[in-house]
Amino acid sequence: MLEVPLDEEDWRYHQSFTVQELEQNDSDGSTNSQNEALDFFQCYGFVIVRDVISHSPAILEDMLDLLQEQDGSGQLDRNDPSTWKNLSRFGMPTNGSKALFRPALLRLRQDRNICRAFGAVLQADYQSDIICGHDRWLLHRPNAATTESKPWSPSPKNVHLDLNPYAFDNPDASQPILHQLSQLRYNDSTHKDNLGDFISENMLVHNSMGLCVQGLINLLDLPLGGPGSGTIVIPGSHVPGQWPPLRPPINAAAAAHGASMQYRCDDDWASRATNVALRPGSLLIWNQRLIHGSTPNRQAHQLRAAVPLRFFHKTILRQQPARAARRAATIRKQLNKCQFPDELTPLGRSVFGLTL
């Protein structure tokens, strides 16, 4: 089992790096083979980038704004988590499996530091060659919160992969997965936006696409040993051959369907998962091959809040122009709907896929 080193500046957290350290190059402009941050990512399967954002309170306010908009009863008290009825036990808004397009989230997705960090890990030009995925947010209530009918039950511990392990390394599954991606509509037959396709897109991956990564921005303090919930990872599980044995192989067509794998949390193998200790405003990026999950919020009065993020190589969209056009059209409609065009930056236009 790999033991994740602690941060020398503050042993309450795991080792972290700055965006500049992640981007460190040789004098000739090539990626430094001794880049400590990227070496850490290669070894453990994840990297923590500290001090990426400083506007966590505004994002939290937007989360509560959405809950209030969904409530409709006038009963929601922003200071009383027991009244937050439109929040699932997994910490997501009860809008189904649909991506959210909100100004606070869009600012994150076009944030230069976030794009720089993902570009460095993906070894791609962040200004022109990466695309941002679209997801939801995570807001875990304190364990003390209650509802009118029953005590609040926090989300259970879970350990999973956001990919299909039968298909990811299977050469015969590459084309079926690409076909599934090409069929994403991002709207339905009436041209109503289908924002669930953005969630599907995040998990339809194959190793032929190159390095696939996921991430999240942590908004509140998650020190080592604290009772609050947080992301857990199995360090080193991204390395080929380190996944638990799969059941007997299934055929390529069947393997290409289904986009995640949930593991039992009560076996010895899953006990290797460790909580990642994060400062507020830190960005956690992990290899999508890394087995990860989350633990319940056992804190009596403190929230846990984070925003999932994912970026991928723009090449994938460039190879599917019809899908790229449908995707861009839906994003434009969503930007207009939330009155974001005035805030859209050239970098945002690029990472949102409005320019390829």
C-alpha positions in Angstrom: 0.0 0.0 0.0 1.3 3.4 -1.0 1.5 5.9 1.9 0.7 9.5 0.6 3.2 12.0 1.9 2.1 15.0 4.0 2.7 18.6 3.2 5.9 19.9 4.8 4.3 23.3 5.3 1.3 22.0 7.2 1.1 18.3 8.2 -2.7 18.5 8.5 -2.8 18.2 4.7 -1.4 15.9 2.0 1.5 17.1 -0.1 0.4 19.8 -2.6 1.9 21.9 -5.3 1.3 25.3 -7.0 0.1 25.7 -10.6 3.6 27.1 -11.4 5.2 23.9 -10.0 2.9 21.8 -12.1 3.8 23.7 -15.2 7.6 23.7 -14.6 9.5 23.1 -17.8 13.1 22.6 -18.8 14.9 25.7 -20.2 14.3 24.4 -23.7 10.5 24.4 -23.2 10.1 20.7 -22.9 8.3 19.1 -20.0 10.8 18.6 -17.1 11.2 14.8 -16.5 12.0 15.8 -12.9 8.9 17.8 -12.4 8.0 16.8 -8.9 4.3 17.5 -9.2 3.9 15.4 -12.3 6.1 12.7 -10.8 3.7 12.6 -7.8 0.8 12.3 -10.2 2.4 9.4 -12.0 3.2 7.6 -8.8 0.0 8.1 -6.8 -2.5 8.7 -9.5 -3.5 12.1 -8.3 -2.1 15.5 -7.5 -3.3 18.4 -5.3 -2.9 21.9 -6.6 -3.3 24.5 -3.7 -4.5 28.1 -3.8 -6.2 27.7 -7.1 -9.2 29.8 -6.3 -10.2 32.3 -3.6 -13.9 32.8 -4.2 -15.3 29.7 -2.4 -18.1 31.7 -0.5 -19.6 32.9 -3.8 -19.9 29.3 -5.1 -21.5 28.2 -1.8 -24.0 31.1 -2.0 -24.9 30.0 -5.6 -25.5 26.4 -4.3 -27.9 27.8 -1.7 -29.5 30.0 -4.3 -30.4 27.0 -6.4 -31.8 25.1 -3.5 -34.0 28.1 -2.7 -35.1 28.4 -6.3 -36.1 24.7 -6.3 -37.9 24.9 -3.0 -40.9 26.9 -3.9 -42.5 26.5 -0.4 -40.8 29.5 1.2 -39.7 27.1 4.1 -36.0 26.9 3.2 -33.7 28.6 5.7 -30.2 29.1 4.2 -28.8 28.7 7.7 -30.6 25.5 8.6 -29.5 22.5 6.6 -32.5 20.5 7.9 -34.7 22.6 5.6 -32.7 21.8 2.4 -35.2 19.3 1.1 -34.1 19.5 -2.6 -30.7 18.0 -1.8 -30.1 14.3 -2.4 -28.2 12.2 0.2 -25.3 12.1 -2.2 -25.0 15.9 -1.9 -26.3 16.8 -5.4 -29.3 19.0 -6.3 -32.4 16.9 -7.1 -32.5 17.8 -10.8 -31.8 14.3 -12.0 -28.5 13.3 -13.6 -28.1 16.6 -15.5 -25.3 19.1 -15.7 -25.7 22.5 -14.1 -25.1 25.7 -16.0 -24.8 28.4 -13.3 -22.7 31.6 -13.4 -20.6 30.5 -10.4 -19.9 27.1 -12.0 -19.1 28.6 -15.4 -16.6 31.0 -13.9 -14.8 28.0 -12.4 -14.8 26.1 -15.7 -13.2 29.0 -17.5 -10.9 29.9 -14.6 -7.3 30.4 -15.9 -5.6 28.6 -13.0 -7.9 25.6 -13.2 -7.4 25.4 -17.0 -3.6 25.8 -16.6 -3.5 22.9 -14.0 -5.5 20.5 -16.2 -3.5 21.5 -19.3 -0.2 20.7 -17.4 -1.5 17.3 -16.3 -2.8 16.5 -19.8 0.4 17.8 -21.4 -1.7 20.0 -23.7 -2.0 23.8 -24.4 -4.7 24.9 -22.0 -5.6 27.9 -24.2 -6.4 25.9 -27.4 -6.3 22.1 -26.9 -8.5 21.1 -24.0 -12.3 20.9 -23.4 -14.2 21.3 -20.2 -16.8 18.8 -19.2 -20.0 19.9 -17.4 -21.3 18.4 -14.2 -23.1 19.3 -10.9 -21.9 20.2 -7.4 -21.5 18.4 -4.1 -23.0 19.8 -0.9 -23.0 17.4 2.0 -25.1 18.4 5.0 -23.8 18.1 8.6 -24.7 14.8 10.2 -26.7 16.7 12.8 -29.2 18.0 10.2 -32.6 16.5 10.4 -35.7 16.7 8.2 -39.3 16.9 9.3 -39.8 13.1 9.0 -36.5 11.5 9.9 -32.9 12.2 10.9 -30.8 13.1 8.0 -29.0 10.1 6.6 -25.7 11.0 5.0 -24.5 9.3 1.8 -22.8 6.0 2.4 -19.2 5.3 1.8 -18.6 4.4 -1.8 -15.6 3.2 -3.9 -15.9 3.2 -7.6 -14.5 3.9 -11.1 -16.1 6.4 -13.4 -15.4 4.3 -16.4 -16.1 0.7 -17.6 -13.2 -1.5 -16.6 -14.3 -4.2 -19.0 -14.1 -1.8 -21.9 -11.4 0.7 -21.0 -8.4 -1.4 -22.0 -10.2 -3.6 -24.5 -9.1 -2.7 -28.1 -12.4 -4.0 -29.5 -14.4 -1.6 -27.3 -12.8 1.6 -28.7 -15.1 2.0 -31.7 -18.3 1.2 -29.7 -17.4 3.8 -27.2 -16.6 6.4 -29.9 -19.9 5.5 -31.5 -21.8 6.1 -28.2 -20.1 9.5 -27.9 -21.0 10.4 -31.5 -24.7 9.7 -30.7 -24.9 12.1 -27.8 -27.5 14.7 -28.8 -27.4 17.2 -25.9 -31.0 17.9 -26.9 -34.1 15.8 -27.7 -36.4 15.6 -30.8 -38.1 18.8 -29.7 -34.7 20.5 -29.4 -35.1 20.7 -25.6 -31.7 20.6 -24.0 -30.7 17.1 -22.7 -28.2 18.0 -20.1 -27.8 14.4 -19.0 -25.6 13.8 -22.0 -22.9 15.9 -20.4 -22.8 13.5 -17.5 -22.7 10.5 -19.9 -19.8 12.2 -21.8 -17.7 12.3 -18.7 -17.6 8.5 -18.3 -17.5 7.3 -21.9 -13.7 7.0 -22.0 -11.1 4.5 -23.5 -7.4 4.3 -23.2 -7.0 5.0 -26.9 -8.0 8.6 -26.0 -4.8 9.1 -24.1 -4.7 10.2 -20.5 -8.2 10.7 -19.0 -8.6 12.7 -15.9 -11.2 14.0 -13.4 -11.0 16.5 -10.6 -12.8 18.6 -8.1 -12.4 22.0 -6.4 -12.6 21.7 -2.6 -14.5 24.6 -1.0 -14.2 24.0 2.7 -11.4 22.8 5.1 -10.8 19.1 5.0 -7.8 18.5 7.3 -6.3 15.0 8.0 -8.2 13.0 10.6 -11.2 15.3 10.6 -14.7 13.8 10.9 -16.0 15.6 7.8 -16.6 13.6 4.6 -14.3 13.9 1.7 -12.8 12.2 -1.3 -11.1 8.9 -0.8 -8.6 7.3 -3.2 -6.7 4.0 -3.4 -3.2 5.4 -4.2 -1.5 3.6 -7.1 -4.7 1.9 -8.3 -4.4 3.7 -11.6 -1.4 1.5 -12.6 -2.4 -1.3 -15.1 -2.8 -4.5 -13.2 -3.8 -2.9 -9.9 -7.6 -3.2 -10.3 -9.3 -6.0 -8.4 -9.8 -9.1 -10.6 -12.8 -8.7 -12.9 -15.4 -11.4 -13.4 -15.1 -13.5 -16.6 -14.7 -11.3 -19.7 -17.8 -10.3 -21.6 -18.0 -9.6 -25.3 -17.0 -6.2 -26.7 -20.5 -5.0 -27.5 -21.8 -5.7 -24.0 -18.6 -4.3 -22.5 -19.1 -0.9 -24.2 -22.4 -0.4 -22.3 -22.4 0.8 -18.8 -20.0 3.5 -17.8 -19.0 2.9 -14.2 -18.0 0.2 -11.7 -19.0 0.2 -8.0 -16.9 -1.8 -5.6 -17.9 -3.4 -2.3 -16.7 -1.3 0.6 -16.5 -4.1 3.1 -13.7 -6.1 1.5 -10.0 -6.0 2.4 -9.1 -4.5 -0.9 -11.3 -1.4 -0.5 -9.9 -0.8 3.0 -6.8 0.6 1.3 -8.8 3.8 0.4 -7.6 6.9 2.2 -9.1 10.3 2.7 -7.4 13.1 0.8 -6.7 16.1 3.1 -7.4 19.3 1.3 -7.3 23.1 2.0 -10.1 25.3 0.9 -9.5 26.4 -2.7 -7.4 23.4 -3.6 -7.9 21.5 -6.9 -7.6 17.7 -6.8 -6.9 16.1 -10.2 -6.8 12.3 -10.6 -6.2 9.8 -13.3 -9.6 8.4 -14.3 -8.2 4.9 -13.8 -7.8 5.7 -10.1 -10.3 4.0 -7.9 -11.9 6.6 -5.7 -15.0 7.6 -3.8 -16.2 9.5 -0.8 -17.0 9.0 2.9 -20.1 10.2 4.8 -20.1 13.6 6.5 -19.7 12.7 10.2 -19.2 16.3 11.2 -22.0 17.5 13.5 -22.2 21.0 12.2 -19.9 21.5 9.3 -20.7 21.2 5.6 -18.6 19.6 3.0 -18.7 21.3 -0.4 -16.9 20.7 -3.7 -17.4 21.1 -7.4 -16.5 18.2 -9.8 -14.5 19.2 -12.9 -13.3 17.3 -15.9 -11.2 18.3 -18.9 -10.2 16.2 -21.9 -8.3 16.6 -25.2 -10.0 18.7 -27.8 -9.0 16.1 -30.5 -11.9 13.9 -29.4 -14.4 16.6 -30.3 -12.5 17.6 -33.5 -12.9 14.1 -34.8 -16.7 14.2 -34.3 -17.8 17.6 -35.8 -21.5 16.9 -35.9 -21.5 16.0 -32.2 -19.3 19.0 -31.5 -21.8 21.3 -33.2 -24.8 19.9 -31.2 -22.8 20.3 -28.0 -21.8 23.9 -28.7 -25.3 24.8 -29.7 -26.7 23.5 -26.4 -23.9 25.3 -24.4 -24.7 28.6 -26.1 -28.3 28.2 -25.2 -27.4 27.5 -21.6 -25.0 30.5 -21.5 -27.8 32.8 -22.7 -30.3 31.3 -20.3 -28.2 32.2 -17.3 -27.1 35.5 -18.8 -23.4 34.6 -18.9 -22.3 35.8 -22.4 -21.0 39.1 -21.0 -18.6 37.2 -18.7 -17.5 34.7 -21.3 -13.8 35.0 -21.9 -11.7 33.9 -25.0 -10.4 31.0 -22.8 -14.0 30.1 -21.9 -15.0 30.0 -25.6 -12.1 27.6 -26.2 -12.6 25.2 -23.2 -16.4 25.2 -23.7 -15.9 24.0 -27.2 -17.4 27.0 -28.9 -14.3 27.3 -31.0 -12.4 24.2 -32.2 
